[in-house]
Amino acid sequence: MKPLNSFLLLSLLSFSLISFAQDDVNIGDSTALDGMISQGYYNTGIEKFNTKDYQNAIIYFDSAITLTPNYEKAFFNRGSAKFQLKDYNNAITDFNESITLSPDSSEAYYLRGRSHQELKDQEKAIKDYTDAIRVSPKKPESYYYRGGIYFLDGKYKEAITDYTNAIKNKPNYAYAYNDRGSAKRQLKDLTGAIKDYQKAILVDKNLPFVYNNLGSAYRNNKQYDKAITNYDKAIKIKNDYYMAYNNRGFAKHEKGDYKGAISDYNDAIRIKASYVYAYNNRAAAKYKLKDYKGAVADCDKAITLNDSYAAAYLNRGIAQEMLREQDKACEDWNKAASLGLKNGKSFSQQSCN
């Protein structure tokens, strides 16, 4: 009986940030002293923002708003500074004021959406991205981040549509190619996924997660040598990339190179000792080499790290059966079944009273 190999293959949604501060402006044609002073505070705030001194930028924007309460750009840029400081709730308050004063401010909708997204309020984030697109239909980032929400919600077709629009408006958008490829991979369109990952690499050859994702697409397509080559590239760029070590190990496992797989799992664990998937996968490779005690020990570790990890219970049960510890095996299979793993129930029904 083969052990179940469980591994983590998550698309990395890396977010590209743009500079949100606006250029220096004059406040109409006013010659009032307050207006001139307010403009000075605002311009100094912009200077502070552009040097990433966000705390002091906020102080100067505060002063500008005190003198000119309807200063929309000061509200927007103060919100932008708060966003950079991860003060998302107060950033939203400022973006609300900016939108009230300028209802067609696509940047304010966009950044308010980003703030809502960081606060896990995906419904409000989608609404803001949609408003940003309504005002500025050629802004690629609004499509990209809305696509990211659809992706995480399992709405892969909607995500692909948004990533496609992002690429249409920004042809060199490597992140959008990568994430569209991951959405296609979720829909089992491996050919389309591979093409998108390759396009992302053509745009930017220095993104390790793209090589990792391309490797996984090749591996899912049973092209193990190509998969390993791309995992190699990911690791060359980022030598502490524990997920790429784990995934390369899985590709080697599928090729029958169990010792090579164990070496990669060892590296994944060396880099991240709490990486539960590598322990489970190493157990599966040890099982193939008939190191049943080693397989049990690795499953023990995986379960210690995550006592709800069904695959580790299943695999430990399989190894324990080979050690003639049938009662323990049945206990583990029943536990795996109770955690929702169908194979656990199947093993239990076939081998336990």
N, C-alpha and C positions, 0 to 999 in steps of 0.2 A: 504493500500500500504506500502510495507516495504521500509525503507530507505536503501540506499546503504552504506555498511560498507567498508570504504577504509582504508587500513593499510599498513605500510611499512615493508617489509620482505626482507631485503638485506643481502646477504652473506657477512660476514666480511672477507675481504682478508687481513689477517695479514701477514706481510712479515718478514721472519726470516733472520737476518743478520749473516754473518760469518766473521771471522777475516781475513782481506785481506793482512796484512803485511807478507812479506816473512822472512825466517830465515836469520841470518847474513851470508854473503858470502865473499869469497876472489875473487878478480878480477884476474882471471887467475894466472899466475906465475910471473906477472910483479913485478919488484923491484923498478920501478920508483917511485920517491918521490910523484909525483902527484897522482899516483895510490893508494899509501898507505894512503895518506891524504884523498882522495876521499872515500876510503873504510871506513875510520874512520867516516867521515861525514854521510855516508850511515847507518852505524851501530848505530850511535847515533840517526839518524832519526827513525830507527826501534824501538829503546827504547822509544822514545817520542810517537810514534804511539801506541805502546802497552800500554802506560799509558793514552791514549786518549788525549794527548797534541798535537793535530793535527796541530795547527798553527806553533809550533816550529818544529814539524816533517817536515813540508813543507820547512822551512828555511834550515834545514840540507840537505834535498834532493836537494834543489836548489844548495847548495854548492857542493854537490857530482856531479851534472850534469854539473856545470860550469867547473870543473876539468876534468870530463870524459863525453863528450857530447853524447856518444853512450851507456850510462849506462841504459840498458833497465829496470832493476829492480827498479832503482831509479825513472824512469818515471812512472812505474806501481804503486809504492807505494806512490809517490806524488799524482798521480791521485786518489788513494784510500783515502788518507787523505782529498783531496778536496771533494770527494764524501761524506765522513762523515760530512763535513762542509756544505753540500748541495750546493756546488759551482759546479753544474753539467756541465756547459758549459766548464769551465777550466779543469774539470776532464776529459771530453771527449777529449780535446786537448792532454792531457798526455797519455790517453789510445791509441790515434791514433799513437803517437810516439812509445809506447810500442809494438803495433801490427806491425808497420813498421819494427822495429828492431827484433821482434820475431813473425812472422806471425802465429805461432801455439800456441799462448798464450790464452788458453781457458778462463782463469780468466779475461784477459783484454777484450775479447769479451763480457763476461758475465757482467762485471761491466760497460762497455760502454753501453750495453743494458739496464742495470738498470738506468743509467743516462738518456738515451733517454726516458725511460719510465716515469721517474720523470718529464721530460720536455714535456710529453704528445705526443711525437713523436713515436707513437706505431709501425709504419711501420719500422723505423730504429731499434727499440728495437727488434722486431721479427727477423729481419735479423741477428742482433748480437747474439741473443739467439740460432738461428739456426746454426750460425758459431761455437758458443761455443759447441753445441751438436755434430757438425761434428768433432771437435777436441777431445772432451772428451764426448763420448756418454753415459757415466755413471754418469755424473754430475746431480744430481736430481734438484738442484735449477734452472738450465736453463729451464728444462721442466716445473717446477712449475710456474715460472714467465711468460713464454710464454703462459701457460695455462690460467693464470690470464687475459692476454690481450684478448685471445679468448673468455673467459667467459664474460667479459665486452662488447665484441662486439656481443654477442648473438650467438657465434659459439660453442654451448655447446658440441657437439660431438667431435670437435677438442680439446676442453678443457679437456674433459674426457680422451681422448687418452694421452694428455700430463701429466695429474695428475696420470694416471695409470703408465706411464713410470717413473715419479718421485718416486712413491711408490715402483716400482720394484727395483729401485736403492737405495732406503732408506725406508725400510719396517716400520720404526717407525716415518714416516713423518705425524704427526697429522694434520698439516695444509692442506696437500694435500688430506688426507681422507675427511676432512671437506669440502673443496672446490669441490672435486669430488661429494660429496653428494649434494651440492648445485646445481651443474650442472645437476645432475640426477633429482633433484626436479623440475628444470625448464623444463625438458622433461617429467614431470609427472610420473617419475619412483620413486614413493614414497617408495616402498619396498627397492630398491637399495639405495636410499638416506638414509633411516633409518639405514641400515646396515653400510654404510660408516660413518655416525655420531657416531654410536656405536663403530666402530673400532677406530675412533679418540679419543674417551673417554677412551678406553682401553689403548691407548698409553699415554694420558695425561688427567688426571681427573680434571685439574684445569683451563680449558679454558671455560670461561662462554659463549662465543658466540656459541660453539658447542652445549651446552645444549639448548640454545635459538633456534638454527636451528633445532635440533632434535625435540624440542617442536612444531615448526612450521610444520615439516613434519607429526608428529602425528596429529596435528590439521587439516591439509589438508586432512588427512586420516579419519577424524571424530572420532579420538580416543582422546577425549577431556581430560579425566582424566590423561592419560599418558602425554599429552601435558602440562597440568598444573603442573604435577610433575617435568617435565624437566625445565619449566620456573622457578619453585621454586628453583631448583638447580642453575640455572644461577644467580638468584638474591642473593642466599646465598653466592656465590663466589664474586659477584660484586653488592653491595647493592644500587648503583646508576645507575643501568642498566635500563634506562628509556624505551628502546625498548622492553626489556623482560617484564616489567610491562604492557606496551601497548599490547603486544602480549598475555600475560596471560589474560588480560582483554577481549581481543577478544575471547579467548577460553571460558571464563566464559559466555560471551554474547551468544555464540553459544549454550551453555548448558542451557540458559534461566536464568542464575544468573545475572540479570542486575544490582542489587545493588553491588554485588561483582565486576562486571566489572567496574562500576563507581569508586569504591574504587581504583582499579588498575590504571585507567586513571588519577585519582587524583594524585596518586604517580608519574606517568610519568610526569605530568605537574609540580608537585612540584620540581622535579629534573631538568626539562628543560622546563621553562615557554614558550619557543618559539616552542615547539613540536606540530606542527599543526595537525598531524594525531590523536593525543590523544584527541584534542578538538572535531574533527569531530566524532570520535568513541564514545566519551562521549555523544555527542548530540544524536547519534543513540540509546544509552542505555536509555537516558532520554526520548526519544520518546516512547520507549517500555513501560516505566513507566507512560506514558501520561503526562509527564512534558514538554509540548510543548513550553512554554515560556523559560524554561531552555535549551531546544534543540536549539531554535532560538539564544539564547545568546551565546552558544558554537559555533554555526556556524558563528555568527558574528565575534567572536574572531579568528576563523580559517581563515576567509576571510580577516580580518585585517592583519593577518600575511602573507597571500598569496592570493592576489586578483585574481589569476588564478587557484584557487583550485576548480575544477568543482564539485567534490563530495559534497563539503560544500554548494555550491549553490543549488544542487539538494535536499539535506537533509533539508536545511532551507526552501525551497519551500514546501516540504512535511509537515513540522511542521506548516508553516504559513497557509497551507490549512486547517489543523485541527483547527486553531485559526480563521477560516473563513475570512482570509485575502487573498482572491483569486487573486486579482490584483498583490500583492507582490509575491505570489507563482508563478504565471505565469511569472513574470519578472525574477525570479530566475531560473526557468526551462529553459527559453529561453537563459539565460546567460550560464547555464550549457551546453546547446546544442551548443552554439556558441564556447565553449571551447572544443568541440569535444566529449562530453559525450552523447552517444546514448539514454540513459534513459531520459535525459533532453528533448530531442525531443519527445520521446514517451509520457511523462507526459504532455507536452505542447499540443500535438495533441489530447490527450484524454480529457483534462480538461479545456483548454483555447479556447476562440473564435478566 
